[in-house]
């Protein structure tokens, strides 16, 4: 089994809790950060720009993705330019379509040509990757995020799609493929095997990094001790 030091895939922390992000910033294995409106809402953030600028002030030297939140492409474009101006390490997240299933490809093409660093998000098919990779072209460093975890939620193996996407994007060295929405630590090793450049991992999964390579007999005993301890705390009787 590989160690984290042996992996080529980069780990980005996915979350919107400032204190949690700053704590993970101290971890040399965390090479970047991603957020999204859902995570920000769950963290109770009401002032989008204030939060983003707080993060960028404290984390100025690793890529950080912030997402547009309009459903109209004209407004998305304005938001993207504004967000991009907040820092050199900012990547603007653009959804692959809007809520009416209209492709964002033309907007992405314009923004990439203008030099806006992008993270195109919520992709799930090779066809989407082909379209978006072509739209980004070789203009600017950008990420393409495939939601492998959600693909797996449908009982499909995401590995073939991820490997095919690596092939599709191979002509553009400025583009990096992200394995998004992982569910467990195993996904980090799967992403590495598939050739993904990055995997985004939520803070709760990152807390399990110490378990990598743990002896299974020892882990089994730990589990038995946990069950016993919790039963004692509950003061169960029969």
N, C-alpha and C positions, 0 to 999 in steps of 0.2 A: 504494500500500500504506500502511495506517495505521501510525503509530508507537504505542508503548505509551501515550504521553501522550494520544493521541486515542481510546483505548478506554474504553468505559463499564464493561465487565466488570472486577470486582475479582479480583486474583490472591491466592489463599491458598496457602501452602506446605504440602505434605502430607508428613509425615515424623515420626520419633521420635528423631532424633539431636540431643541438647541443643546441642552445639557448632554443628552445622549450622543449627539453628533460631535461635540467637543471632546467627550471622553474617547470616542472611537478615533478621533483625529490623532490621538496619542499612539494609536496602534499602527505600527509600520506596515502591517498587512493590508490596511485599508487605504486604497489608492485613489478613491474618489467618493462622491456622494450624489445621491439622487433623491428627489422629492416628487410629490404630486399633490393636486388639490385635495384628494381624499385623505391622505396622510396629514396634511396641514389642518384640514377640518377636524380630524380626530384628535389632533394635538391642541385644539382650541385656539388656533391662530386666526385673528380677525383682520390684522393689518399685513397684507401680503408683502408689500415692499419693505416695510420695517423689518419683518422677520428675515427676508432675504438679505438685506444689507447687514443685519447683525451677523448672519452666518458668514457672509463674504468678508467681513471685517476680521473675523477670527480664523477663517480658513481661506487664505488668499492664494494658496499654491497647489491645490488639487482640483480637478474638474468637479463642478457642481451643476446639476441640472434642475432648472425651474420650468414649470409648465405653463403655457398659455391656458386661459380658461373661458375664452369666448367660443361660441359655436358658429360665428360668422367669419369667413376668411379675411375680409377686410380688417376687422377688429383684431383677429389673430395676428395679422401682419404688424399692426401697430404695437400690440403687446410684445411681440417677438423682438422688435427693434428696441423697445424700451428695456426689456429684460436683458437683452444682449449687452446693452451699454453699462450694465452694473459692474462688470468686471471681465478681465481677460480670461478667467477660468470658468466663465459661465457658458453653459450649453442650454439652448432653449428647446424644451420639449414641445413637439407638435404631434397631436394624434394623427394616426394614419388616415382617418376620415373624420368628418363631423358627425353629429348625431343623426343626420339624415342620410348617412352612408355615402356622402360625396367625398371623393378622394382629395387629399391635401397635396397631391403631387405637384400641382402647378405652383402653389404657395411655397412649397419646399424648394422647388427649382429656383424661384426668385430669391428666396432668402439665402440659399447656398451660394448663388452667383454674387450676391452682395457681400458675402463674407461672414454671415451669421452662423456661428457654430451650433449645430443642431443635434437633438436626440429625438428621433422620430419613434413614437411609442405606440403600443397596443397592437402590434402586428402579430399575426398568427398563421400566415400561409406563405409558401414560397412565392406565389404570384405577387403578393403584396411586397415582399422583399425585392423582387425583380424590378417592380415599378419604382419603389422609393430609392433603391440604390442607383438606378439610372437617373432619377431626378436630382439626387445630390451630386452625382458625378465626382469629379476630382477637385472640386473648387475649394473645399474647406474641411478641416477635421470634424467628423460627425460620428454619431452612434446610431445604430438601428436596433431597437429593443423588441425582441420577440418574447411574448409571454408564454414561455415554455411550461411554467407551472399550470397555467390555465388550460393549455393544450392537454397536459396530463390529466387535468380534472375531467376531461371528456373521455377518458380511458384510451386516449391515443398516446403512443410513444413519441415524445418530441424530438428524439435524437435524429431521425432521418431528416426532419425539417431543418434542424439546426445545422447539420452537416451540409445539406444542400445550400443553405443560406451562406455558409462560409465560402462555398464554391462560387456562388453568384457574385459575392462582394470582392472576390479575389483580385479583380482588375483595378480596384480602387484602394490602394494602401492607406488612404486618408480616412477610410470608413472602418469602424469597429463594430463587431456584432456583440450585443448584450443578451445574455440569458436572463430574462426577467421573471419575476414572480416565483422564485424557487420556494420549495416547501420544506426542504431538509438539507443537512450538510452534504449528503450524498450528491446533491445536484451540483455542488461546486466541482466535484471530481468528474461528473458527467459533462459539465460545460467545458472543462479542460480537455477531456477526451474528444469532444466534438470539434474542438478548434476555436471555440468562442474566445473573443479577446477579453470580455468582461462578464462578470455575473453580479447582479445587484442582490444584496442579501439584507433582509430586515433585521432590526436590532435584536429581536427575540431569538432568531436563528443564530446570529453571531455570538450570542451568549453561550452557545454550545461548542464553540471552537475548541475548547479544552478537551472535548470528548474524542477528537480525531485520533484514531489508532488505539483507543482505550482497550485494555484487556477485557474480553467478553465474559470470562469467568468472574472477574472482579466486578464488572458492571452488573452481572446477574446477582451477585451477593449484595451489591448496593441496593438493588431493586427489592430484594427480599427484606432487607433491613428497613427500607422506606415503608413497605406495607405494614411491617410489625410496629414500627414507631408510630405510624398514623393510627393504627388500631388502638394502641395504648393511649394516645392523646384523646381519642374519642371515647375511651372507657367503655368499649363494647363488652357486653356480657351475654352469655347464652344459658 
